[in-house]
Amino acid sequence: MTIGEATKYRIKELCREKGITINKLSTICGITQSTLNNIISGRNNSTTVSTVKKICDGLDITIQDFFDSDLFRNMEQEIK
């Protein structure tokens, strides 16, 4: 799994846990709906830390909470 895939799955997972839609998340965190949809669809595989921080703020979690998931363990090497 790549970092982009792990990020999109984690966002989906957290939205399910919080009971909100991706569109609601975009409103809460101040990220455009198109940006968030691009992350979720996989069209954007290089999400910035700043964007992840905004998502975390919208979900009322820390960055540490965001990355504290099995999704981010044992990822494949990004540099090949």
Biopython code that builds the backbone (N, CA, C, O; Angstrom):
import numpy as np
from Bio.PDB.StructureBuilder import StructureBuilder

atoms = [
    (1, "MET", "N", (0.850, -1.176, 0.000)),
    (1, "MET", "CA", (0.000, 0.000, 0.000)),
    (1, "MET", "C", (0.895, 1.238, 0.000)),
    (1, "MET", "O", (1.916, 1.279, 0.686)),
    (2, "THR", "N", (0.501, 2.237, -0.772)),
    (2, "THR", "CA", (1.241, 3.496, -0.829)),
    (2, "THR", "C", (0.699, 4.467, 0.217)),
    (2, "THR", "O", (-0.360, 4.238, 0.800)),
    (3, "ILE", "N", (1.431, 5.541, 0.445)),
    (3, "ILE", "CA", (0.992, 6.564, 1.396)),
    (3, "ILE", "C", (-0.315, 7.216, 0.935)),
    (3, "ILE", "O", (-1.174, 7.536, 1.758)),
    (4, "GLY", "N", (-0.464, 7.413, -0.371)),
    (4, "GLY", "CA", (-1.702, 7.995, -0.900)),
    (4, "GLY", "C", (-2.908, 7.112, -0.637)),
    (4, "GLY", "O", (-3.972, 7.594, -0.247)),
    (5, "GLU", "N", (-2.732, 5.806, -0.857)),
    (5, "GLU", "CA", (-3.825, 4.867, -0.597)),
    (5, "GLU", "C", (-4.158, 4.814, 0.889)),
    (5, "GLU", "O", (-5.329, 4.829, 1.268)),
    (6, "ALA", "N", (-3.131, 4.752, 1.727)),
    (6, "ALA", "CA", (-3.359, 4.702, 3.165)),
    (6, "ALA", "C", (-4.083, 5.952, 3.646)),
    (6, "ALA", "O", (-4.969, 5.877, 4.498)),
    (7, "THR", "N", (-3.702, 7.100, 3.095)),
    (7, "THR", "CA", (-4.330, 8.365, 3.493)),
    (7, "THR", "C", (-5.809, 8.375, 3.129)),
    (7, "THR", "O", (-6.647, 8.753, 3.948)),
    (8, "LYS", "N", (-6.132, 7.966, 1.917)),
    (8, "LYS", "CA", (-7.545, 7.986, 1.512)),
    (8, "LYS", "C", (-8.370, 6.996, 2.326)),
    (8, "LYS", "O", (-9.498, 7.304, 2.711)),
    (9, "TYR", "N", (-7.825, 5.812, 2.593)),
    (9, "TYR", "CA", (-8.561, 4.838, 3.407)),
    (9, "TYR", "C", (-8.742, 5.338, 4.834)),
    (9, "TYR", "O", (-9.784, 5.115, 5.450)),
    (10, "ARG", "N", (-7.727, 6.014, 5.354)),
    (10, "ARG", "CA", (-7.821, 6.536, 6.723)),
    (10, "ARG", "C", (-8.876, 7.632, 6.810)),
    (10, "ARG", "O", (-9.630, 7.682, 7.782)),
    (11, "ILE", "N", (-8.942, 8.498, 5.828)),
    (11, "ILE", "CA", (-9.963, 9.549, 5.825)),
    (11, "ILE", "C", (-11.351, 8.919, 5.796)),
    (11, "ILE", "O", (-12.231, 9.318, 6.559)),
    (12, "LYS", "N", (-11.547, 7.946, 4.928)),
    (12, "LYS", "CA", (-12.842, 7.260, 4.856)),
    (12, "LYS", "C", (-13.191, 6.597, 6.180)),
    (12, "LYS", "O", (-14.327, 6.684, 6.647)),
    (13, "GLU", "N", (-12.209, 5.933, 6.779)),
    (13, "GLU", "CA", (-12.404, 5.250, 8.056)),
    (13, "GLU", "C", (-12.815, 6.242, 9.157)),
    (13, "GLU", "O", (-13.741, 5.981, 9.925)),
    (14, "LEU", "N", (-12.117, 7.373, 9.218)),
    (14, "LEU", "CA", (-12.422, 8.365, 10.251)),
    (14, "LEU", "C", (-13.791, 9.006, 10.033)),
    (14, "LEU", "O", (-14.503, 9.288, 10.997)),
    (15, "CYS", "N", (-14.160, 9.234, 8.785)),
    (15, "CYS", "CA", (-15.496, 9.780, 8.504)),
    (15, "CYS", "C", (-16.582, 8.807, 8.942)),
    (15, "CYS", "O", (-17.597, 9.217, 9.504)),
    (16, "ARG", "N", (-16.370, 7.512, 8.682)),
    (16, "ARG", "CA", (-17.340, 6.508, 9.153)),
    (16, "ARG", "C", (-17.442, 6.532, 10.674)),
    (16, "ARG", "O", (-18.541, 6.503, 11.227)),
    (17, "GLU", "N", (-16.289, 6.586, 11.349)),
    (17, "GLU", "CA", (-16.285, 6.610, 12.814)),
    (17, "GLU", "C", (-17.004, 7.836, 13.369)),
    (17, "GLU", "O", (-17.694, 7.754, 14.385)),
    (18, "LYS", "N", (-16.836, 8.982, 12.689)),
    (18, "LYS", "CA", (-17.451, 10.231, 13.149)),
    (18, "LYS", "C", (-18.878, 10.411, 12.629)),
    (18, "LYS", "O", (-19.585, 11.327, 13.048)),
    (19, "GLY", "N", (-19.293, 9.537, 11.719)),
    (19, "GLY", "CA", (-20.642, 9.612, 11.167)),
    (19, "GLY", "C", (-20.867, 10.809, 10.258)),
    (19, "GLY", "O", (-21.951, 11.393, 10.243)),
    (20, "ILE", "N", (-19.827, 11.177, 9.491)),
    (20, "ILE", "CA", (-19.965, 12.297, 8.565)),
    (20, "ILE", "C", (-19.570, 11.865, 7.160)),
    (20, "ILE", "O", (-18.838, 10.892, 6.974)),
    (21, "THR", "N", (-20.062, 12.595, 6.193)),
    (21, "THR", "CA", (-19.724, 12.324, 4.799)),
    (21, "THR", "C", (-18.434, 13.049, 4.432)),
    (21, "THR", "O", (-17.974, 13.933, 5.156)),
    (22, "ILE", "N", (-17.871, 12.668, 3.316)),
    (22, "ILE", "CA", (-16.690, 13.351, 2.795)),
    (22, "ILE", "C", (-17.024, 14.808, 2.506)),
    (22, "ILE", "O", (-16.221, 15.701, 2.778)),
    (23, "ASN", "N", (-18.209, 15.045, 1.955)),
    (23, "ASN", "CA", (-18.617, 16.425, 1.656)),
    (23, "ASN", "C", (-18.749, 17.258, 2.926)),
    (23, "ASN", "O", (-18.361, 18.426, 2.944)),
    (24, "LYS", "N", (-19.286, 16.673, 3.978)),
    (24, "LYS", "CA", (-19.397, 17.376, 5.264)),
    (24, "LYS", "C", (-18.004, 17.679, 5.804)),
    (24, "LYS", "O", (-17.767, 18.764, 6.335)),
    (25, "LEU", "N", (-17.086, 16.732, 5.673)),
    (25, "LEU", "CA", (-15.715, 16.942, 6.129)),
    (25, "LEU", "C", (-15.082, 18.125, 5.405)),
    (25, "LEU", "O", (-14.394, 18.937, 6.023)),
    (26, "SER", "N", (-15.311, 18.224, 4.113)),
    (26, "SER", "CA", (-14.720, 19.337, 3.359)),
    (26, "SER", "C", (-15.212, 20.679, 3.899)),
    (26, "SER", "O", (-14.443, 21.636, 3.981)),
    (27, "THR", "N", (-16.477, 20.750, 4.261)),
    (27, "THR", "CA", (-17.034, 21.971, 4.836)),
    (27, "THR", "C", (-16.432, 22.261, 6.200)),
    (27, "THR", "O", (-16.065, 23.400, 6.489)),
    (28, "ILE", "N", (-16.327, 21.241, 7.037)),
    (28, "ILE", "CA", (-15.815, 21.400, 8.398)),
    (28, "ILE", "C", (-14.359, 21.851, 8.403)),
    (28, "ILE", "O", (-13.977, 22.722, 9.184)),
    (29, "CYS", "N", (-13.544, 21.252, 7.526)),
    (29, "CYS", "CA", (-12.109, 21.523, 7.596)),
    (29, "CYS", "C", (-11.649, 22.623, 6.640)),
    (29, "CYS", "O", (-10.476, 22.994, 6.654)),
    (30, "GLY", "N", (-12.540, 23.145, 5.820)),
    (30, "GLY", "CA", (-12.184, 24.253, 4.940)),
    (30, "GLY", "C", (-11.366, 23.852, 3.730)),
    (30, "GLY", "O", (-10.667, 24.680, 3.146)),
    (31, "ILE", "N", (-11.448, 22.597, 3.353)),
    (31, "ILE", "CA", (-10.790, 22.111, 2.138)),
    (31, "ILE", "C", (-11.864, 22.030, 1.061)),
    (31, "ILE", "O", (-12.988, 21.611, 1.333)),
    (32, "THR", "N", (-11.524, 22.426, -0.147)),
    (32, "THR", "CA", (-12.536, 22.366, -1.193)),
    (32, "THR", "C", (-12.996, 20.931, -1.409)),
    (32, "THR", "O", (-12.237, 19.978, -1.232)),
    (33, "GLN", "N", (-14.233, 20.811, -1.789)),
    (33, "GLN", "CA", (-14.808, 19.489, -2.040)),
    (33, "GLN", "C", (-14.029, 18.774, -3.136)),
    (33, "GLN", "O", (-13.819, 17.563, -3.058)),
    (34, "SER", "N", (-13.601, 19.506, -4.150)),
    (34, "SER", "CA", (-12.863, 18.867, -5.248)),
    (34, "SER", "C", (-11.514, 18.333, -4.770)),
    (34, "SER", "O", (-11.089, 17.261, -5.201)),
    (35, "THR", "N", (-10.840, 19.061, -3.891)),
    (35, "THR", "CA", (-9.560, 18.584, -3.363)),
    (35, "THR", "C", (-9.755, 17.300, -2.577)),
    (35, "THR", "O", (-9.026, 16.328, -2.773)),
    (36, "LEU", "N", (-10.724, 17.296, -1.700)),
    (36, "LEU", "CA", (-10.972, 16.098, -0.889)),
    (36, "LEU", "C", (-11.433, 14.928, -1.762)),
    (36, "LEU", "O", (-11.023, 13.788, -1.543)),
    (37, "ASN", "N", (-12.274, 15.209, -2.739)),
    (37, "ASN", "CA", (-12.706, 14.143, -3.660)),
    (37, "ASN", "C", (-11.535, 13.588, -4.464)),
    (37, "ASN", "O", (-11.497, 12.392, -4.754)),
    (38, "ASN", "N", (-10.577, 14.447, -4.829)),
    (38, "ASN", "CA", (-9.394, 13.977, -5.551)),
    (38, "ASN", "C", (-8.537, 13.066, -4.679)),
    (38, "ASN", "O", (-7.957, 12.100, -5.173)),
    (39, "ILE", "N", (-8.456, 13.365, -3.397)),
    (39, "ILE", "CA", (-7.711, 12.499, -2.475)),
    (39, "ILE", "C", (-8.418, 11.154, -2.352)),
    (39, "ILE", "O", (-7.788, 10.101, -2.448)),
    (40, "ILE", "N", (-9.714, 11.195, -2.141)),
    (40, "ILE", "CA", (-10.505, 9.982, -1.926)),
    (40, "ILE", "C", (-10.554, 9.106, -3.179)),
    (40, "ILE", "O", (-10.548, 7.879, -3.082)),
    (41, "SER", "N", (-10.601, 9.728, -4.339)),
    (41, "SER", "CA", (-10.677, 8.959, -5.585)),
    (41, "SER", "C", (-9.321, 8.415, -6.023)),
    (41, "SER", "O", (-9.247, 7.551, -6.896)),
    (42, "GLY", "N", (-8.253, 8.921, -5.418)),
    (42, "GLY", "CA", (-6.924, 8.476, -5.800)),
    (42, "GLY", "C", (-6.283, 9.314, -6.886)),
    (42, "GLY", "O", (-5.167, 9.016, -7.312)),
    (43, "ARG", "N", (-6.968, 10.365, -7.349)),
    (43, "ARG", "CA", (-6.374, 11.239, -8.362)),
    (43, "ARG", "C", (-5.254, 12.088, -7.768)),
    (43, "ARG", "O", (-4.374, 12.555, -8.492)),
    (44, "ASN", "N", (-5.287, 12.288, -6.449)),
    (44, "ASN", "CA", (-4.233, 13.025, -5.748)),
    (44, "ASN", "C", (-3.546, 12.050, -4.792)),
    (44, "ASN", "O", (-4.107, 11.682, -3.760)),
    (45, "ASN", "N", (-2.345, 11.642, -5.138)),
    (45, "ASN", "CA", (-1.601, 10.695, -4.302)),
    (45, "ASN", "C", (-0.491, 11.363, -3.501)),
    (45, "ASN", "O", (0.329, 10.678, -2.890)),
    (46, "SER", "N", (-0.456, 12.683, -3.497)),
    (46, "SER", "CA", (0.608, 13.389, -2.781)),
    (46, "SER", "C", (0.010, 14.479, -1.887)),
    (46, "SER", "O", (0.355, 15.655, -2.010)),
    (47, "THR", "N", (-0.867, 14.083, -1.011)),
    (47, "THR", "CA", (-1.511, 15.007, -0.090)),
    (47, "THR", "C", (-0.468, 15.636, 0.818)),
    (47, "THR", "O", (0.398, 14.937, 1.344)),
    (48, "THR", "N", (-0.540, 16.938, 1.007)),
    (48, "THR", "CA", (0.442, 17.621, 1.845)),
    (48, "THR", "C", (0.120, 17.431, 3.325)),
    (48, "THR", "O", (-1.013, 17.130, 3.701)),
    (49, "VAL", "N", (1.137, 17.615, 4.145)),
    (49, "VAL", "CA", (0.945, 17.536, 5.593)),
    (49, "VAL", "C", (-0.007, 18.638, 6.038)),
    (49, "VAL", "O", (-0.792, 18.438, 6.965)),
    (50, "SER", "N", (0.051, 19.780, 5.400)),
    (50, "SER", "CA", (-0.854, 20.886, 5.725)),
    (50, "SER", "C", (-2.313, 20.482, 5.493)),
    (50, "SER", "O", (-3.179, 20.816, 6.302)),
    (51, "THR", "N", (-2.587, 19.784, 4.424)),
    (51, "THR", "CA", (-3.937, 19.308, 4.152)),
    (51, "THR", "C", (-4.364, 18.271, 5.180)),
    (51, "THR", "O", (-5.495, 18.303, 5.664)),
    (52, "VAL", "N", (-3.464, 17.353, 5.515)),
    (52, "VAL", "CA", (-3.779, 16.347, 6.538)),
    (52, "VAL", "C", (-4.075, 17.039, 7.864)),
    (52, "VAL", "O", (-4.984, 16.628, 8.584)),
    (53, "LYS", "N", (-3.312, 18.094, 8.198)),
    (53, "LYS", "CA", (-3.548, 18.833, 9.445)),
    (53, "LYS", "C", (-4.932, 19.475, 9.440)),
    (53, "LYS", "O", (-5.620, 19.447, 10.460)),
    (54, "LYS", "N", (-5.350, 20.044, 8.329)),
    (54, "LYS", "CA", (-6.690, 20.632, 8.232)),
    (54, "LYS", "C", (-7.762, 19.565, 8.419)),
    (54, "LYS", "O", (-8.770, 19.800, 9.085)),
    (55, "ILE", "N", (-7.543, 18.402, 7.832)),
    (55, "ILE", "CA", (-8.482, 17.290, 7.997)),
    (55, "ILE", "C", (-8.556, 16.888, 9.464)),
    (55, "ILE", "O", (-9.641, 16.675, 10.006)),
    (56, "CYS", "N", (-7.399, 16.787, 10.097)),
    (56, "CYS", "CA", (-7.354, 16.441, 11.527)),
    (56, "CYS", "C", (-8.094, 17.479, 12.361)),
    (56, "CYS", "O", (-8.852, 17.126, 13.264)),
    (57, "ASP", "N", (-7.879, 18.751, 12.064)),
    (57, "ASP", "CA", (-8.577, 19.814, 12.793)),
    (57, "ASP", "C", (-10.085, 19.680, 12.625)),
    (57, "ASP", "O", (-10.840, 19.838, 13.584)),
    (58, "GLY", "N", (-10.517, 19.389, 11.406)),
    (58, "GLY", "CA", (-11.947, 19.218, 11.146)),
    (58, "GLY", "C", (-12.535, 18.019, 11.869)),
    (58, "GLY", "O", (-13.698, 18.029, 12.274)),
    (59, "LEU", "N", (-11.719, 16.987, 12.025)),
    (59, "LEU", "CA", (-12.174, 15.779, 12.720)),
    (59, "LEU", "C", (-11.924, 15.843, 14.230)),
    (59, "LEU", "O", (-12.298, 14.936, 14.974)),
    (60, "ASP", "N", (-11.288, 16.927, 14.663)),
    (60, "ASP", "CA", (-10.954, 17.129, 16.079)),
    (60, "ASP", "C", (-10.061, 16.005, 16.615)),
    (60, "ASP", "O", (-10.296, 15.449, 17.688)),
    (61, "ILE", "N", (-9.023, 15.694, 15.820)),
    (61, "ILE", "CA", (-8.027, 14.705, 16.226)),
    (61, "ILE", "C", (-6.643, 15.299, 15.983)),
    (61, "ILE", "O", (-6.510, 16.322, 15.313)),
    (62, "THR", "N", (-5.619, 14.657, 16.527)),
    (62, "THR", "CA", (-4.248, 15.097, 16.287)),
    (62, "THR", "C", (-3.687, 14.394, 15.059)),
    (62, "THR", "O", (-4.233, 13.393, 14.594)),
    (63, "ILE", "N", (-2.602, 14.928, 14.549)),
    (63, "ILE", "CA", (-1.924, 14.253, 13.443)),
    (63, "ILE", "C", (-1.456, 12.878, 13.897)),
    (63, "ILE", "O", (-1.496, 11.915, 13.132)),
    (64, "GLN", "N", (-1.015, 12.795, 15.139)),
    (64, "GLN", "CA", (-0.592, 11.499, 15.677)),
    (64, "GLN", "C", (-1.750, 10.504, 15.629)),
    (64, "GLN", "O", (-1.552, 9.346, 15.262)),
    (65, "ASP", "N", (-2.955, 10.942, 15.996)),
    (65, "ASP", "CA", (-4.131, 10.074, 15.915)),
    (65, "ASP", "C", (-4.386, 9.629, 14.473)),
    (65, "ASP", "O", (-4.740, 8.478, 14.219)),
    (66, "PHE", "N", (-4.201, 10.555, 13.540)),
    (66, "PHE", "CA", (-4.456, 10.241, 12.136)),
    (66, "PHE", "C", (-3.546, 9.107, 11.663)),
    (66, "PHE", "O", (-4.004, 8.155, 11.032)),
    (67, "PHE", "N", (-2.258, 9.221, 11.973)),
    (67, "PHE", "CA", (-1.299, 8.236, 11.483)),
    (67, "PHE", "C", (-1.178, 7.004, 12.371)),
    (67, "PHE", "O", (-0.463, 6.062, 12.029)),
    (68, "ASP", "N", (-1.867, 7.002, 13.503)),
    (68, "ASP", "CA", (-1.840, 5.842, 14.396)),
    (68, "ASP", "C", (-2.848, 4.805, 13.920)),
    (68, "ASP", "O", (-3.904, 4.611, 14.521)),
    (69, "SER", "N", (-2.496, 4.156, 12.840)),
    (69, "SER", "CA", (-3.381, 3.181, 12.194)),
    (69, "SER", "C", (-2.526, 2.116, 11.518)),
    (69, "SER", "O", (-1.435, 2.405, 11.028)),
    (70, "ASP", "N", (-3.021, 0.904, 11.496)),
    (70, "ASP", "CA", (-2.309, -0.176, 10.807)),
    (70, "ASP", "C", (-2.105, 0.126, 9.328)),
    (70, "ASP", "O", (-1.216, -0.441, 8.693)),
    (71, "LEU", "N", (-2.928, 1.017, 8.779)),
    (71, "LEU", "CA", (-2.786, 1.377, 7.370)),
    (71, "LEU", "C", (-1.400, 1.940, 7.060)),
    (71, "LEU", "O", (-0.887, 1.771, 5.954)),
    (72, "PHE", "N", (-0.799, 2.610, 8.044)),
    (72, "PHE", "CA", (0.485, 3.263, 7.816)),
    (72, "PHE", "C", (1.681, 2.407, 8.238)),
    (72, "PHE", "O", (2.824, 2.860, 8.186)),
    (73, "ARG", "N", (1.417, 1.192, 8.646)),
    (73, "ARG", "CA", (2.494, 0.277, 9.006)),
    (73, "ARG", "C", (2.784, -0.637, 7.814)),
    (73, "ARG", "O", (1.870, -1.060, 7.106)),
    (74, "ASN", "N", (4.018, -0.922, 7.612)),
    (74, "ASN", "CA", (4.433, -1.846, 6.545)),
    (74, "ASN", "C", (4.000, -1.405, 5.144)),
    (74, "ASN", "O", (3.595, -2.225, 4.320)),
    (75, "MET", "N", (4.092, -0.109, 4.893)),
    (75, "MET", "CA", (3.779, 0.381, 3.548)),
    (75, "MET", "C", (4.915, 0.036, 2.599)),
    (75, "MET", "O", (6.048, -0.203, 3.016)),
    (76, "GLU", "N", (4.586, 0.016, 1.321)),
    (76, "GLU", "CA", (5.627, -0.282, 0.351)),
    (76, "GLU", "C", (6.571, 0.898, 0.190)),
    (76, "GLU", "O", (6.203, 2.040, 0.468)),
    (77, "GLN", "N", (7.775, 0.624, -0.253)),
    (77, "GLN", "CA", (8.807, 1.638, -0.462)),
    (77, "GLN", "C", (8.344, 2.626, -1.542)),
    (77, "GLN", "O", (7.929, 2.216, -2.626)),
    (78, "GLU", "N", (8.418, 3.921, -1.239)),
    (78, "GLU", "CA", (8.007, 4.944, -2.215)),
    (78, "GLU", "C", (9.110, 5.207, -3.233)),
    (78, "GLU", "O", (8.816, 5.506, -4.390)),
    (79, "ILE", "N", (10.368, 5.102, -2.828)),
    (79, "ILE", "CA", (11.488, 5.318, -3.750)),
    (79, "ILE", "C", (11.911, 3.966, -4.296)),
    (79, "ILE", "O", (12.253, 3.050, -3.548)),
    (80, "LYS", "N", (11.880, 3.867, -5.601)),
    (80, "LYS", "CA", (12.188, 2.564, -6.220)),
    (80, "LYS", "C", (13.370, 2.689, -7.136)),
    (80, "LYS", "O", (13.783, 1.704, -7.749)),
]
sb = StructureBuilder()
sb.init_structure("model")
sb.init_model(0)
sb.init_chain("A")
sb.init_seg("    ")
for serial, (resi, resn, name, xyz) in enumerate(atoms, 1):
    if name == "N":
        sb.init_residue(resn, " ", resi, " ")
    sb.init_atom(name, np.array(xyz, "f"), 0.0, 1.0, " ", f" {name:<3s}", serial, name[0])
structure = sb.get_structure()
